[in-house]
């Protein structure tokens, strides 16, 4: 009897925490399921609380001008006028009899919330109740899941999404006959834009709104603008982050430098040190400026979207570059205030794999600006160490070619592109790029010597450089390819491919934090016996794949399994001996 009672209770609990995938009827209001993925510049916003409130009543009053005398005489209306020292009609452009189009109405609602007039919106909206988002399929867990996903049931029409502090995040237009799936980036102010990257596979996804790509890989963005914004021509600014280079836009555009023709040290917040040699001072300033520019915006692209009765899609073709070179005039580096011509290189040695490269869209409307974040991209890499045949020491002066395999076709890297080959054994080395120890390589860019680690307690520059000759670092590789190294010069190396994969993807730690797992910080072929020989080895951060004469796998999981197996065998043997003695 007790068992039956427990089963019944469990069934009731399951039914109570599951939301059906159809419209929900509550008294005389018809509700529709809304599914939202919350992100912040491409990273999922997990374990966070959001609410939704249907604002259709306030929206209709502002749009049609059917604001009542009760609204005008309300305490909320009077409080805003007293606080702002002006009439509501002058502040927000609303009043009985004043009509607005759809675009203006949504902008007015956003402006009212950001201006501290949320109580007035609540008055116009009839003090509608807000509803909390919850885990997909589980109404009792009122926060987003690990991927930033959550759902809620609400009425059709304009709905406001609010964060846990009551701030408006975004307005959503919920439709009756629609799946109502939305992506909401908490840094965007509108859902009237829809952006995606169309030419990348799902294997390259770091999360739902971010991809891990190769440097130089073609990227095709598509931006769709809702027709409600296009009652007039719409000025648009496309702002890619530094090393994200725009190659082509499907509409006429103008490139606008973010810093103008002259770069001022004062604007950048950098102070020139005139106490040192002028040439040395310029070198230091150049390095500081290049670091400032990295993760920033160098150019914006001005586009005008023509008036339309339909949604408009703009195609943007781009790529991620290892370095960006440009010339400008620097002001503030000399005591006389003159300008100094200078060439800058952004990226290069400042390039790091945890950078999320974004492309922000800014639209200028008659009632303010709208911001939207396109999906982000990132890159990754991998590290190798050449080990001697005995596995006890390092091997220097080994060289390799880099390739990848797709189906039965192999490609090798040379002249900044992938070239198909029929045979690796007969390859003409003058047509490919060779990669040698001691260097960090940026795919499609330059290479730099691996720096010595001066943080070591027993730092020895000569010894450090000698060890570095056995190391190779790659940065700028993408996710989803079956890469390989193939030896072309070195002691005791077998002519065969060493296959490896590269990744940079988000995951959740045991504490519940979102973190990025990369192939740079997690070696697949690891040899613990030589890790202490590598100056910059850091477990989980900078790990090295061991390349040996027979390319034996040094996967730590396998090694641990073998060690544990050995211990178990020894323990069993001891127990057997004890048993026999008894």
DOPA-790823 format. One line per field, with one value per residue (C-alpha): residue number from 0; x, y, z. Coordinates in steps of 0.25 Angstrom, whole numbers. Example, Ala and Ser with C-alpha at 12.3 -4.5 7.8 and 13.67 -1.06 7.14 Angstrom:
2
vexnu	c(0;1) .
c1	c(49;55) .
c2	c(-18;-4) .
c3	c(31;29) .
//
This chain:
582
vexnu	c(0;1;2;3;4;5;6;7;8;9;10;11;12;13;14;15;16;17;18;19;20;21;22;23;24;25;26;27;28;29;30;31;32;33;34;35;36;37;38;39;40;41;42;43;44;45;46;47;48;49;50;51;52;53;54;55;56;57;58;59;60;61;62;63;64;65;66;67;68;69;70;71;72;73;74;75;76;77;78;79;80;81;82;83;84;85;86;87;88;89;90;91;92;93;94;95;96;97;98;99;100;101;102;103;104;105;106;107;108;109;110;111;112;113;114;115;116;117;118;119;120;121;122;123;124;125;126;127;128;129;130;131;132;133;134;135;136;137;138;139;140;141;142;143;144;145;146;147;148;149;150;151;152;153;154;155;156;157;158;159;160;161;162;163;164;165;166;167;168;169;170;171;172;173;174;175;176;177;178;179;180;181;182;183;184;185;186;187;188;189;190;191;192;193;194;195;196;197;198;199;200;201;202;203;204;205;206;207;208;209;210;211;212;213;214;215;216;217;218;219;220;221;222;223;224;225;226;227;228;229;230;231;232;233;234;235;236;237;238;239;240;241;242;243;244;245;246;247;248;249;250;251;252;253;254;255;256;257;258;259;260;261;262;263;264;265;266;267;268;269;270;271;272;273;274;275;276;277;278;279;280;281;282;283;284;285;286;287;288;289;290;291;292;293;294;295;296;297;298;299;300;301;302;303;304;305;306;307;308;309;310;311;312;313;314;315;316;317;318;319;320;321;322;323;324;325;326;327;328;329;330;331;332;333;334;335;336;337;338;339;340;341;342;343;344;345;346;347;348;349;350;351;352;353;354;355;356;357;358;359;360;361;362;363;364;365;366;367;368;369;370;371;372;373;374;375;376;377;378;379;380;381;382;383;384;385;386;387;388;389;390;391;392;393;394;395;396;397;398;399;400;401;402;403;404;405;406;407;408;409;410;411;412;413;414;415;416;417;418;419;420;421;422;423;424;425;426;427;428;429;430;431;432;433;434;435;436;437;438;439;440;441;442;443;444;445;446;447;448;449;450;451;452;453;454;455;456;457;458;459;460;461;462;463;464;465;466;467;468;469;470;471;472;473;474;475;476;477;478;479;480;481;482;483;484;485;486;487;488;489;490;491;492;493;494;495;496;497;498;499;500;501;502;503;504;505;506;507;508;509;510;511;512;513;514;515;516;517;518;519;520;521;522;523;524;525;526;527;528;529;530;531;532;533;534;535;536;537;538;539;540;541;542;543;544;545;546;547;548;549;550;551;552;553;554;555;556;557;558;559;560;561;562;563;564;565;566;567;568;569;570;571;572;573;574;575;576;577;578;579;580;581) .
c1	c(0;11;18;5;4;18;16;4;11;23;13;6;19;24;11;12;26;24;18;11;16;2;-5;-10;-23;-24;-38;-41;-27;-20;-5;6;19;31;45;57;72;79;93;103;112;111;113;101;94;92;85;79;65;57;42;33;21;11;11;1;-9;1;6;-8;-10;3;1;-13;-14;-25;-19;-30;-32;-30;-16;-13;-18;-11;0;10;8;9;21;29;25;29;43;46;40;33;20;20;16;29;37;32;23;11;-3;-18;-20;-5;-3;11;15;20;35;33;23;34;45;36;33;48;51;41;48;62;57;52;37;34;23;16;17;11;-1;-3;-3;-13;-3;-2;5;19;23;36;43;47;55;50;39;41;32;38;52;51;64;71;78;93;91;84;70;57;42;29;15;10;-1;1;6;18;24;35;47;53;65;65;67;54;62;56;65;57;44;38;27;19;11;-1;2;17;28;32;47;56;70;72;86;85;94;85;73;64;59;55;68;72;86;93;106;101;114;119;115;109;123;129;120;126;112;98;103;118;127;142;148;162;169;166;153;142;130;116;107;93;85;70;63;48;39;34;47;47;35;46;61;69;83;91;106;113;124;133;143;158;163;149;151;139;142;128;114;102;98;107;115;125;137;138;151;147;158;158;171;179;180;182;189;180;168;174;178;193;204;217;230;239;250;255;261;251;252;250;238;232;234;227;216;213;212;203;194;193;189;178;173;172;158;153;147;156;146;131;123;111;100;86;75;64;50;42;29;36;47;61;73;87;99;113;125;137;149;157;171;184;188;183;192;188;195;191;196;200;198;204;217;225;226;223;210;213;208;216;213;213;209;201;200;188;187;200;206;195;185;179;170;160;156;141;141;128;120;111;99;95;82;78;63;55;54;68;77;76;87;89;100;103;108;122;134;147;159;168;181;190;204;214;227;237;242;253;251;253;243;253;257;254;258;261;261;249;241;227;216;202;190;176;168;153;148;159;165;177;181;193;196;204;204;193;183;180;185;180;191;191;203;210;223;225;221;230;234;235;220;217;220;229;227;240;242;244;233;219;211;199;192;192;201;215;222;230;240;234;237;246;239;245;236;243;250;262;262;273;271;281;275;261;263;269;257;248;255;247;233;224;211;200;189;178;173;158;148;142;154;163;177;190;205;214;229;239;252;257;263;257;243;234;227;213;202;199;185;179;167;166;154;150;137;129;126;121;130;126;124;114;123;123;138;145;151;162;172;183;180;177;187;182;196;203;215;216;231;235;225;235;245;236;237;223;216;203;193;180;185;197;199;208;205;217;222;230;237;225;214;210;197;201;186;186;173;179;192;184;175;188;194;181;180;195;192;179;187;197;187;180;193;196;182;184;197;191;179;188;196;184) .
c2	c(0;9;7;10;23;27;24;33;44;44;44;56;63;60;65;78;81;79;89;84;89;96;108;109;114;123;128;137;139;130;128;123;116;125;118;128;125;136;140;151;154;139;132;126;133;121;119;133;138;146;150;154;163;165;180;180;189;200;198;200;212;219;214;219;230;224;228;231;243;233;230;245;248;236;237;231;241;253;247;246;261;266;258;262;276;275;270;255;259;266;256;243;248;242;248;245;247;245;234;226;216;202;206;218;211;201;211;220;207;205;219;220;208;213;227;222;223;208;211;219;208;199;209;209;194;192;187;174;162;158;143;136;128;114;102;95;86;88;99;98;102;117;120;117;104;102;106;119;113;116;117;123;124;138;145;149;163;172;166;171;162;167;163;159;174;178;185;183;174;173;174;161;160;148;142;133;123;122;114;127;123;135;137;149;155;163;173;175;185;179;166;173;168;154;150;137;131;122;115;109;94;91;84;97;102;106;109;112;126;125;118;113;116;117;130;134;125;131;135;139;147;149;160;161;174;174;182;189;197;200;210;220;218;212;217;205;204;191;190;178;176;179;166;162;168;171;167;170;175;173;188;200;204;214;211;220;220;220;229;239;243;246;237;245;239;247;240;226;229;227;236;238;236;247;244;232;232;237;225;215;224;222;207;206;215;207;194;200;206;193;186;197;195;179;175;189;195;201;203;204;202;211;205;210;200;205;207;194;187;174;169;172;162;168;158;162;154;154;147;147;151;149;163;176;187;201;215;227;240;240;252;254;246;259;271;281;275;271;258;246;236;222;208;199;184;180;165;157;154;160;150;141;129;133;146;146;154;161;169;179;186;200;205;220;222;235;231;226;215;200;191;177;166;156;142;143;135;131;123;112;105;93;91;80;75;66;55;45;31;26;36;41;54;65;65;78;83;74;80;77;80;83;77;72;61;61;48;42;55;61;76;83;97;106;120;124;114;99;91;77;67;53;48;53;45;51;65;77;84;98;98;96;103;95;97;96;95;108;116;120;120;129;122;132;141;142;134;138;131;124;134;130;128;138;135;122;122;115;123;120;127;119;106;111;115;101;94;103;97;85;92;96;105;107;118;121;106;103;93;81;78;65;71;64;67;60;60;65;66;61;50;36;41;31;36;35;45;49;52;62;71;86;92;104;101;105;96;96;94;86;99;103;113;114;112;110;97;98;88;97;94;79;70;58;51;55;50;53;49;61;72;77;80;90;104;109;96;99;87;91;104;101;86;79;67;58;55;42;33;24;34;26;32;37;40;43;35;22;24;26;14;5;10;7;-7;-10;-6;-15;-27;-25;-24;-36;-44;-40;-44;-57;-60;-56;-65;-77;-75;-76) .
c3	c(0;4;-10;-17;-9;-13;-28;-28;-21;-30;-42;-37;-35;-49;-55;-46;-51;-66;-75;-87;-101;-105;-101;-87;-83;-71;-68;-80;-84;-95;-92;-101;-98;-100;-101;-99;-99;-91;-95;-91;-103;-108;-94;-88;-76;-67;-53;-54;-52;-62;-63;-74;-74;-85;-89;-100;-92;-90;-105;-110;-102;-107;-121;-123;-113;-105;-92;-82;-72;-61;-66;-67;-53;-47;-37;-46;-57;-48;-41;-54;-58;-45;-45;-59;-58;-71;-78;-81;-95;-96;-89;-96;-107;-102;-98;-101;-116;-120;-129;-132;-141;-137;-137;-129;-119;-115;-114;-105;-96;-95;-93;-81;-74;-76;-71;-58;-62;-60;-51;-61;-71;-60;-59;-74;-74;-64;-53;-60;-53;-57;-58;-55;-66;-62;-66;-79;-75;-61;-55;-41;-45;-47;-54;-67;-70;-72;-87;-83;-87;-80;-84;-79;-83;-86;-95;-109;-113;-108;-95;-87;-82;-68;-60;-46;-42;-50;-62;-76;-84;-97;-103;-110;-119;-116;-127;-126;-137;-135;-128;-121;-120;-117;-114;-104;-102;-90;-96;-108;-107;-118;-123;-137;-142;-144;-147;-150;-157;-168;-173;-161;-156;-143;-140;-139;-128;-115;-109;-115;-120;-122;-131;-131;-144;-152;-154;-168;-169;-178;-169;-175;-165;-168;-161;-163;-160;-156;-165;-154;-153;-168;-169;-173;-177;-165;-163;-158;-152;-153;-142;-143;-132;-136;-143;-149;-163;-172;-186;-193;-189;-198;-198;-201;-189;-184;-175;-163;-154;-140;-136;-147;-155;-142;-130;-117;-105;-96;-102;-100;-86;-88;-83;-91;-83;-88;-78;-87;-100;-111;-119;-107;-103;-116;-116;-102;-106;-119;-111;-101;-112;-119;-107;-105;-119;-117;-113;-117;-130;-141;-152;-153;-166;-168;-176;-180;-180;-190;-186;-188;-186;-184;-175;-180;-179;-180;-183;-177;-181;-172;-166;-153;-156;-147;-149;-154;-160;-161;-162;-154;-148;-133;-125;-111;-112;-113;-104;-115;-119;-133;-139;-142;-153;-148;-153;-143;-143;-135;-131;-134;-120;-113;-119;-108;-110;-99;-107;-112;-125;-126;-137;-131;-139;-135;-142;-141;-140;-138;-123;-120;-123;-123;-120;-125;-123;-134;-131;-126;-131;-124;-128;-122;-123;-118;-113;-116;-110;-117;-108;-111;-115;-100;-95;-85;-91;-101;-116;-123;-137;-142;-153;-158;-168;-163;-170;-168;-174;-179;-184;-193;-197;-189;-189;-185;-181;-189;-194;-184;-190;-190;-202;-206;-208;-213;-205;-193;-196;-209;-205;-210;-198;-205;-207;-192;-179;-170;-155;-146;-131;-123;-129;-127;-140;-143;-155;-167;-159;-154;-144;-132;-123;-111;-100;-88;-74;-65;-54;-51;-37;-44;-57;-67;-80;-88;-83;-85;-100;-102;-96;-105;-117;-115;-114;-124;-122;-131;-130;-140;-142;-142;-137;-145;-153;-153;-153;-153;-152;-162;-159;-170;-163;-149;-142;-141;-146;-154;-166;-162;-158;-143;-143;-133;-131;-126;-118;-110;-104;-92;-80;-66;-54;-42;-35;-45;-53;-68;-73;-86;-89;-99;-106;-102;-87;-89;-96;-102;-103;-90;-84;-69;-68;-77;-72;-62;-73;-80;-74;-77;-74;-66;-63;-69;-75;-84;-87;-97;-106;-107;-121;-120;-131;-131;-127;-115;-108;-95;-91;-76;-75;-81;-73;-60;-63;-66;-52;-45;-52;-47;-33;-33;-38;-27;-16;-21;-22;-7;-3;-10;-2;11;8;5;18;26) .
//
